Amino acid sequence: MSVPRLVIAAPSSGSGKTTVATGLMAAFAARGLTVSPHKVGPDYIDPGYHALATGRAGRNLDAYLCGPELIAPLFLHGARGCDLAVVEGVMGLYDGAAGEGELASTAQVAKLLRAPVVLVVDASSQSRSVAALVHGFASWDPGVRVGGVILNKVASDRHEELLREALDAAGVPVLGALRRVARVDVPSRHLGLVPVAERRAAAVDAVQAMAAQVARGCDLAALEALARGAGALPGGSAPWTPEPPAHGDPSRSAGGRGPVVAVAGGPAFTFSYAEHTELLAAAGAEVVTFDPLRDERLPEATAGLVIGGGFPEVYAAELSANEPLRKAVADLACSGAPVAAECAGLLYLCRELDGRPLCGVLDATARMTDRLTLGYRDAVAVGDSALAAAGTRMRGHEFHRTAVEPGAGAAPAWGVRAPVRRVEGFVQQGVHASYLHTHWASEPGVARRFVERCRTS
């Protein structure tokens, strides 16, 4: 199966990958192409900008969370019906999971997809040296095809001329040169860019500015031709599907309307993989999104609750002030209904966050800290829960500047192997709450188990 595709990579973080990738997506979409947006790694925020640029769900390709074998199928699932796909890389081209070689790197994903790489280079402090840099990246791994370079933060016409002369000798085509433009800068805070949901109008303006800058400074025809020359994906690759096996699926056996699973959304809870709601729906659930900042009650007939990641620390006052919803969540959890909470969801279920009362489902308190906890984790379910049977192994990712005390309940959610062996999270009645972000496509049985518990609890 062939899908025209490009991977947008860089020598390091901060080179301008997000600006170029998002701008390319929007510029190609403005040309009438249906563009499939993808992001290497676990990041939730960049895909929000990708979705704004393309009108399609931004999807992650993470070889650590999902395994290398799922990269091409997940890509094909997201790219179904599209004219072209743009994949934004993570960190530097060859940076991946610590101590795991190329695993989860942009280079590995590019090889798994047999996709040409466009290297975005911050040229602000160099001229001829750019050729040595690009030559090194292009020749480091023969399995990675660097098909061109986009020069970013170019100071002047003369600077661009010097850079192009140097790269002519390196044999890597220059496919674009971008000047620094303040309007495309996206504000950041303690965990990265501010999500789209928190700055909708400004985000729209920023994406339009990115598209205009890329269209003005890049050779879109040459980039499209490079994408169309990618060829077929590895043999045997078929699109991933959220649909369960045709036989023996207990969540569908009862017939009729499926259980209502409420999924937290809005500005405070923006971290979610598109495949999670697809898996819940495929398992028979009726998925309904609600906003804990605005809605004073859960959706009608809620039988289960999913609260993903986000920034509750930014909205602690508003979340605390919504007492009717806090009580509704506590009542649902006390009834034994399934509740799956990750990171921000864990904080929301605590007694308080930075002294502000929250749902009080868990006998724990949360607070902001100066310490960033970041990294991939190997985890095993310590006991049975609404989400996973004891012994279920999953890979996850932590990314937060908060701390919960205690860090685990009497019945922990996970045993975590790295960076040190420990237990983490809470399992009580139907609640499974943890700091660990997981990608359910790697273990679709968790969604089916959750929906079945919603039917029977």
JOZI-V334833 format. One record per helix or strand. SS is the DSSP state (a for helix, b for strand). FROM is the first residue (numbers start at 1). LEN is the number of residues. Records with the same first field share a line. If there is no record, write none. Layout:
SS=FROM-LEN / FROM-LEN
//
This chain:
b=2-1 / 5-6 / 35-6 / 59-3 / 84-5 / 116-7 / 146-9 / 174-6 / 188-2 / 192-2 / 218-1 / 232-1 / 260-6 / 271-1 / 286-6 / 302-6 / 309-1 / 338-5 / 352-2 / 356-2 / 365-17 / 393-13 / 408-1 / 414-3 / 422-7 / 431-4 / 437-2
a=17-14 / 45-10 / 68-12 / 106-8 / 129-12 / 157-14 / 182-3 / 196-3 / 200-18 / 220-9 / 250-3 / 274-9 / 316-6 / 323-12 / 344-6 / 440-4 / 445-12
//
